[in-house]
Amino acid sequence: MKKIIFIFLISSFCLLTAQEINTKKLDSIFDRVAELDKGMASVSVFKDGKEVYQKSYGFVDVNNQIKSNATTKYKIGSISKTYTSVLILKAVEEGKLSLNTKLEKYYPELPNADKITIKQLLNHSSGLFNYTSKDDFMSWILDGVTKKELLTKFKENGTVFEPGEKNEYSNTNYVLLAYILEKIYDKPFKEVLYSKVLAKLKLKNTYHEVETKPEDNEAFSFTKEGKKWIKAPGWKMENAIGAGSLVATATDVNIFMDGLFTNNIINQASLEEMKTMTNDFGLGLFSYPYGNKWLYGHTGGIEAFTSMTGYLPEENLSFTICSNAVGVDNKDLAIAILANYFNDNYIISSLEPETNYLPENITQYEGLYSTESFPLKIKIFVKGDVLMAQATGQGAFPLTPVELHKFKFDAAGIKFIFNPNEKMLSFTQMGNSFDMKKE
């Protein structure tokens, strides 16, 4: 749901030979994460349609010390988009609409509705502004707005480019796709999802979330302040419908991915449509390499939840990581899983000993930083004795000191280098760097 920079899994090995999962070795990695208190999650690995590894660590509810387990359900954020895309492709198969159907058939009042196609909504080339990037997003998402009010926001937010001009991630696209599904089936989105996907695959632990209930083994999410995990505020999930509103177990997500790639939900032609990349965007899917092989999947982030799923067709192998408290980047955990399967060596640097260095005066970094080359502004502030960062429309996260003026946030692979004298911030993530000026 949050704006995610999609992750490429890279290995130094080019010739990969399939192996079996070394469960003891994987256990040692996730036990280390738990030991260092660097996250809470459930992990599942499937091979040939069967679960060959499962691990849960941490808590559904830290405050009440309710431990997570294999049936704990997590908000999976933007992985929800893959499910929505499948429902749209299923509707295409049933003749309910086509990929060339225009948005104006359902919402003519929206900008460029006469030009935007269903396919452009699916592969983020509609040009509609991403509503979660709006400056005021966090001011209303906790209490929520009505469907009518949200559609008004979409209209007022306008567009950022002409349809088909390029591909740029926008949650607006998938909320609209969910609304369109409700119109063509004349049913609530959750009922369409159940009848077309969940019932068929017998997924009892996947559904459209309304309100988190820990007594039903639904996890809260947490951010770390100092050495303490603090519960993140809950969003109004109706306002994330289709784009990030689902909860699921890691096991259920793998069952879904296996069902998708073995044509148990949609046919092969529809799957090929989903897999076809335009400027690295598929239809509810992304692709990323490991060595000389390509996986298909999606990442997710909502509240303080993060998630990642990937499917390797040649091996009929899938993995899913559902985290409700993150201190280690899911990318690193995903690479560790794949390296384990292919018997490659891989070290997660964030699990190595860290420096305790902390500048004498961290308030010198506080301020709002921006640059024309990056769409979001970043607010730096101190909470307690922790330096925090928060991008426009997203949740705040703690920064770990590395050395003088250098900080990191391992969960998202982010590094910050401050220059207090010049009032500058250098922001790096996944190889992309931006020099930002304090306003």
Secondary structure, 3 states (H helix, E strand, C coil): CCCCCCCCCCCCCCCCCCCCCCHHHHHHHHHHHHHCCCEEEEEEEEECCEEEEEEEECEEECCCCEECCCCCEEECHHHHHHHHHHHHHHHHHCCCCCCCCEHHHCCCCCCCCCCCEHHHHHCCCCCECCHHHCCCHHHHCCCCCCHHHHHHHHHHHCECCCCCCCCCCCHHHHHHHHHHHHHHHCCCHHHHHHHHHHHHHCCCCEEECCCCCHHHCECCCEEEECCEEEECCCCCHHHHCCCCCEEECHHHHHHHHHHHHCCCCCCHHHHHHHHCCECCECCCCEEEEECCEEEEEEEEEECCEEEEEEEEHHHCEEEEEEEEEECCCHHHHHHHHHHHHCCCCCCCHHHCCCCCCCCCCHHHHCEEEECCCCCCCEEEEEECCEEEEEECCCCCEECEEEECCEEEEHHHCEEEEEECCCCEEEEEECCEEEEEEEC
